[in-house]
């Protein structure tokens, strides 16, 4: 969603202004055309030259810049952007935005644009928690402004508290949300599962698999980019929560089953990308199992876990599955497609795919021959899956 977008990044006068350079760089690397606006106070912390070098564009610093036949100052700037981000936003800049002040370029553009406004505050803890700042923040939220609240940590003063500029991933996540708000999946509710499950043997050991969860996480983020309201039910993984996605973390297959059952009650689509354990220990030990003198074997009795995808069948729910196989890939995928009542299944080689950033997948639908895809990064495969989901939903809607 960011590639090809036109973003205005307003930098105001806080010590966190130096972090805006990295945010700007990430936006540019994502394919955005970035127009940087700097207040006079911001220029006391970091120079316009830094942003000029990153964007290869003129940095806007003067409310009184001359108008020409091609550019009408803040009016032209405000009319051609897809989003306005204020980061860092100081207590003063938040107050000005709340009051509708138009005595600097940031205020002029904010009042002139119809693009969504994202504000990422950064200041000392007591300034952020002050009733005046909180009232201004509340007023902005009521007007539809997206506030990316500051984080807790060490502040410039050396104190620790809530006031650090939000991590760039959260700010970019908010941007992805607003850019995708009117996407092809807007108004749709989708549940995605990801990662493996851990089936406890004892308090410190488990049965699991090598799934990293990357495919499911990429799908969840891509669907959110296209406007869907996404709930991600994730097994244990080292991946951060995808931006713009409600993430629920679970451990076992039983927990995933219960969570998915609740989440899909009002959903349009379930994408089951998780590698759920088929079996679990029947009676996990309450304490750590210790090997005994002369013991050569350990028997663990396993019982079957519920088949989540086959068990959930709400009226109108579109179900998408995955088949990670080591043999008879297409035959096994077609059987799952039929037996579990799926609208589509994505089949791939388990050994080659699990833990890899790439996947060579085959898409299967009940009404079409198998469609084999080339080896693709999972980010690109997620986009193709999202395209197919949009097509399937459009068919239902029509």
C-alpha positions in Angstrom: 0.0 0.0 0.0 2.9 2.4 0.7 4.6 2.0 -2.7 3.5 4.8 -5.0 1.8 6.8 -2.2 2.5 10.4 -1.5 3.3 11.1 2.1 3.9 14.3 3.9 6.1 13.9 7.0 6.0 16.8 9.4 8.9 17.0 11.8 8.4 19.2 14.9 10.9 20.4 17.5 11.7 17.6 19.9 14.8 15.6 20.5 13.2 12.6 18.8 13.4 14.6 15.5 16.6 12.6 14.7 14.4 9.4 14.6 12.3 11.0 11.9 15.2 10.6 9.5 15.1 6.9 9.8 11.3 6.9 9.5 11.6 9.0 6.3 14.2 6.6 4.9 12.0 3.6 5.5 9.1 5.3 3.8 11.3 6.1 0.8 12.7 2.5 0.7 9.0 1.3 0.7 8.4 3.2 -2.5 6.7 6.3 -1.1 7.2 9.8 -2.4 7.9 11.8 0.8 7.5 15.5 1.2 9.1 16.6 4.4 7.9 19.6 6.4 10.0 21.0 9.2 9.1 23.6 11.8 11.7 26.1 12.9 12.2 24.3 16.2 12.8 21.0 14.4 15.6 22.6 12.5 17.4 23.3 15.8 17.7 19.5 16.2 18.3 18.3 12.7 19.0 20.0 9.4 16.8 20.0 6.3 19.8 18.8 4.3 19.4 15.4 6.0 15.9 14.9 4.7 16.8 16.4 1.3 19.5 13.7 0.9 17.1 11.0 1.9 14.1 12.1 -0.3 16.0 13.9 -3.1 13.2 16.5 -2.7 13.1 20.0 -1.5 12.3 20.2 2.3 9.4 22.5 3.1 10.3 25.0 5.8 8.7 28.3 4.9 5.0 29.2 5.1 5.8 32.2 3.0 7.4 30.5 0.1 6.4 32.1 -3.2 3.5 30.7 -5.2 4.1 29.9 -8.9 1.9 28.7 -11.8 2.8 25.1 -10.8 2.8 25.3 -7.0 0.5 27.2 -4.7 2.4 26.7 -1.4 0.6 24.7 1.3 -2.5 24.4 -0.9 -0.7 22.4 -3.5 1.1 20.4 -1.0 -2.0 19.5 1.0 -4.0 18.6 -2.1 -1.5 16.0 -3.5 -0.7 13.9 -0.5 -2.3 10.6 0.6 -1.5 11.0 4.3 0.1 13.5 6.7 2.3 12.1 9.4 3.5 14.3 12.3 6.4 12.6 13.9 7.7 13.5 16.4 4.7 15.5 17.6 5.6 17.7 20.5 3.1 18.9 23.2 3.1 22.3 21.4 2.4 20.9 18.0 -0.4 18.7 19.4 -2.0 21.8 21.0 -1.7 23.7 17.7 -3.3 20.9 15.8 -6.1 20.6 18.3 -6.8 24.4 18.2 -6.6 24.5 14.4 -3.8 27.0 14.4 -2.5 28.1 11.0 0.6 30.1 11.9 3.1 27.5 10.7 3.4 25.3 7.7 2.4 22.1 9.6 -0.9 23.8 10.7 -1.6 25.2 7.2 -1.2 21.8 5.6 -3.2 20.0 8.3 -6.1 22.4 7.8 -5.9 22.3 4.0 -5.7 18.6 3.4 -8.4 16.0 3.2 -5.8 13.2 3.6 -5.8 11.2 6.9 -3.7 12.6 9.7 -1.4 10.4 11.8 0.2 11.9 14.9 3.0 10.2 16.8 3.7 12.1 20.1 7.1 12.3 21.8 7.9 14.2 24.9 8.7 14.0 28.6 6.4 11.7 30.6 4.7 14.5 32.7 4.1 16.6 29.6 2.4 13.7 27.9 0.3 12.8 30.9 -0.7 16.4 31.7 -4.4 17.0 31.5 -4.0 19.7 28.8 -2.1 17.4 26.5 -4.5 14.5 27.1 -7.4 16.8 26.4 -5.8 17.9 23.1 -5.1 14.3 22.2 -8.7 13.2 22.9 -10.0 16.1 20.8 -7.8 15.0 17.9 -9.0 11.4 18.2 -12.6 12.6 18.2 -11.9 14.3 14.9 -10.7 11.1 13.4 -6.9 11.7 13.8 -4.9 8.5 14.3 -2.7 8.9 17.4 0.2 6.4 17.7 0.7 6.7 21.4 4.2 7.0 22.8 6.1 4.1 24.4 7.5 3.6 27.8 11.2 3.7 28.2 14.3 5.9 28.9 13.6 9.6 28.0 16.0 12.3 26.9 16.1 13.7 30.5 17.4 10.3 31.8 14.1 9.6 33.5 12.0 6.6 32.6 8.4 6.9 31.6 5.8 7.1 28.8 6.9 9.5 26.2 9.3 7.8 23.7 8.4 8.1 20.0 6.6 5.0 18.9 8.6 2.4 17.1 8.7 3.0 13.4 6.8 -0.2 12.7 3.8 1.1 14.6 3.8 4.4 12.8 4.1 2.6 9.4 1.5 0.2 10.5 -0.9 3.1 11.2 -0.1 4.4 7.7 -0.8 1.1 6.1 -4.1 1.0 7.9 -5.3 4.4 6.6 -4.0 3.8 3.1 -5.8 0.5 2.9 -9.0 1.7 4.6 -10.9 1.8 1.3 -9.2 -1.2 -0.2 -10.9 -4.1 -2.0 -11.4 -5.9 1.3 -12.7 -3.0 3.3 -15.6 -4.0 5.6 -14.5 -7.7 5.6 -13.6 -9.6 8.7 -10.9 -12.2 8.3 -9.3 -14.6 10.8 -5.8 -15.9 10.0 -3.9 -18.6 11.9 -0.1 -18.9 11.9 2.8 -20.7 13.4 3.0 -24.2 14.9 1.5 -25.3 18.2 3.3 -26.6 21.3 1.8 -29.7 22.9 3.1 -30.0 26.4 4.9 -33.2 27.5 5.8 -31.7 30.9 6.3 -28.1 32.1 9.5 -27.7 30.1 9.1 -30.0 27.0 6.7 -30.1 24.2 5.8 -31.7 20.8 6.0 -29.1 18.0 7.3 -28.5 14.5 9.6 -26.2 12.6 7.0 -23.7 11.5 8.1 -20.0 11.8 4.7 -18.5 11.2 6.0 -16.2 8.5 3.5 -17.2 5.8 0.5 -16.5 8.1 2.0 -13.3 9.3 2.6 -12.1 5.8 -1.0 -13.0 4.8 -2.4 -11.2 7.9 -0.5 -8.0 7.1 -1.4 -8.1 3.4 -5.1 -8.5 4.1 -5.0 -5.6 6.6 -3.3 -3.5 3.9 -6.3 -4.1 1.7 -8.8 -2.9 4.2 -9.8 -6.0 6.0 -10.3 -6.2 9.7 -7.9 -9.0 10.6 -7.5 -11.2 13.6 -4.3 -13.3 13.8 -4.4 -16.3 16.0 -0.7 -17.2 16.4 1.2 -20.1 17.9 4.6 -19.5 19.5 6.8 -17.5 17.1 9.6 -14.9 17.3 7.8 -12.7 14.8 6.5 -9.3 16.0 2.8 -8.6 15.8 1.9 -7.4 12.2 0.9 -3.7 12.1 -2.8 -3.0 11.9 -3.7 -6.6 13.0 -5.3 -7.9 16.2 -2.9 -10.6 17.3 -3.9 -13.3 19.8 -1.1 -15.6 20.9 -1.8 -19.2 22.0 0.3 -22.3 22.8 -1.6 -25.5 22.1 -3.9 -26.8 19.4 -6.8 -26.9 21.9 -6.3 -23.2 22.7 -6.1 -22.4 19.0 -9.3 -24.3 18.3 -11.2 -22.4 21.1 -9.9 -19.1 20.0 -10.6 -19.6 16.3 -14.1 -20.8 17.1 -14.8 -17.5 18.9 -13.1 -15.3 16.4 -14.8 -16.8 13.3 -18.4 -16.4 14.6 -18.8 -13.1 12.8 -16.0 -13.5 10.2 -16.2 -13.6 6.4 -13.0 -15.7 5.9 -10.8 -18.1 7.8 -7.3 -18.6 6.5 -5.8 -21.6 8.2 -2.0 -21.1 7.7 -1.0 -22.6 11.0 0.9 -25.8 11.3 -1.2 -27.4 14.0 0.0 -30.5 15.7 -2.2 -33.5 14.8 -1.6 -35.2 18.2 -0.9 -34.2 21.8 0.2 -36.1 24.9 -2.8 -37.6 26.6 -1.6 -36.8 30.1 1.2 -34.2 30.3 3.3 -34.6 33.4 2.9 -32.0 36.1 6.6 -32.0 36.9 9.7 -32.3 34.8 10.2 -35.9 33.6 13.5 -37.2 35.0 15.4 -40.1 33.4 15.8 -43.0 35.8 18.9 -45.2 36.3 18.9 -47.9 33.6 15.9 -46.3 31.7 16.4 -46.7 27.9 13.0 -45.7 26.6 10.1 -43.3 27.4 6.6 -44.0 26.2 4.3 -41.1 25.6 0.7 -41.9 24.8 -0.7 -39.4 22.2 -4.3 -38.6 21.4 -5.6 -36.8 18.4 -6.2 -33.0 18.3 -9.4 -31.6 16.9 -9.2 -30.7 13.1 -9.9 -27.0 13.4 -10.5 -26.3 9.7 -12.9 -29.2 9.3 -14.7 -28.6 12.5 -15.5 -24.9 12.0 -18.4 -24.4 9.5 -20.3 -21.2 10.2 -22.9 -20.3 7.5 -21.3 -18.1 4.8 -17.7 -18.6 6.2 -15.2 -18.9 3.4 -12.4 -21.3 4.4 -8.9 -21.3 3.0 -6.5 -24.0 3.9 -2.8 -25.0 3.4 -1.4 -28.4 2.6 2.3 -28.8 3.5 3.2 -32.3 2.3 6.2 -34.5 1.8 4.7 -36.7 -0.9 1.7 -36.9 -3.2 1.3 -33.1 -2.9 -1.6 -32.5 -5.3 -3.5 -35.6 -4.4 -3.4 -34.9 -0.7 -4.3 -31.3 -1.2 -7.3 -32.2 -3.4 -8.5 -34.6 -0.7 -8.2 -31.9 2.0 -9.9 -29.4 -0.3 -12.9 -31.7 -0.7 -13.1 -33.2 2.8 -12.8 -29.9 4.7 -15.2 -28.0 2.5 -12.6 -25.4 1.4 -13.0 -22.6 -1.1 -9.2 -22.8 -1.8 -6.1 -24.6 -0.6 -2.5 -23.7 -1.1 -0.2 -26.7 -1.4 3.5 -26.7 -1.0 6.4 -29.0 -0.2 6.8 -29.1 3.6 10.5 -29.6 3.8 11.4 -26.9 1.3 8.9 -24.3 2.6 9.0 -24.5 6.4 11.5 -22.0 7.7 12.2 -20.6 4.2 11.5 -17.0 3.2 10.3 -18.4 -0.2 7.6 -20.9 -1.3 6.7 -22.6 -4.5 3.0 -23.1 -4.1 0.1 -24.6 -6.1 -3.3 -23.1 -5.7 -6.3 -25.4 -5.9 -10.0 -24.6 -6.1 -13.0 -26.9 -6.5 -14.0 -25.4 -9.8 -10.6 -25.0 -11.5 -7.5 -27.0 -12.3 -4.4 -26.7 -10.0 -2.5 -23.5 -10.6 1.2 -23.9 -10.0 3.1 -20.8 -9.1 6.8 -20.1 -9.5 9.2 -19.9 -6.5 8.2 -16.6 -4.8 9.0 -14.7 -1.6 6.3 -15.3 0.9 5.5 -11.6 0.8 4.5 -11.9 -2.9 2.7 -15.2 -2.4 0.6 -13.5 0.4 -0.4 -10.8 -2.2 -1.6 -13.5 -4.7 -3.5 -15.2 -1.9 -5.2 -11.9 -1.0 -6.1 -11.4 -4.6 -7.8 -14.7 -4.8 -9.7 -14.1 -1.5 -11.0 -10.8 -3.0 -12.1 -12.6 -6.1 -13.9 -15.3 -4.1 -15.6 -12.8 -1.9 -16.7 -10.7 -4.9 -18.3 -13.8 -6.3 -20.2 -14.4 -3.1 -21.3 -10.8 -2.9 -22.5 -10.8 -6.5 
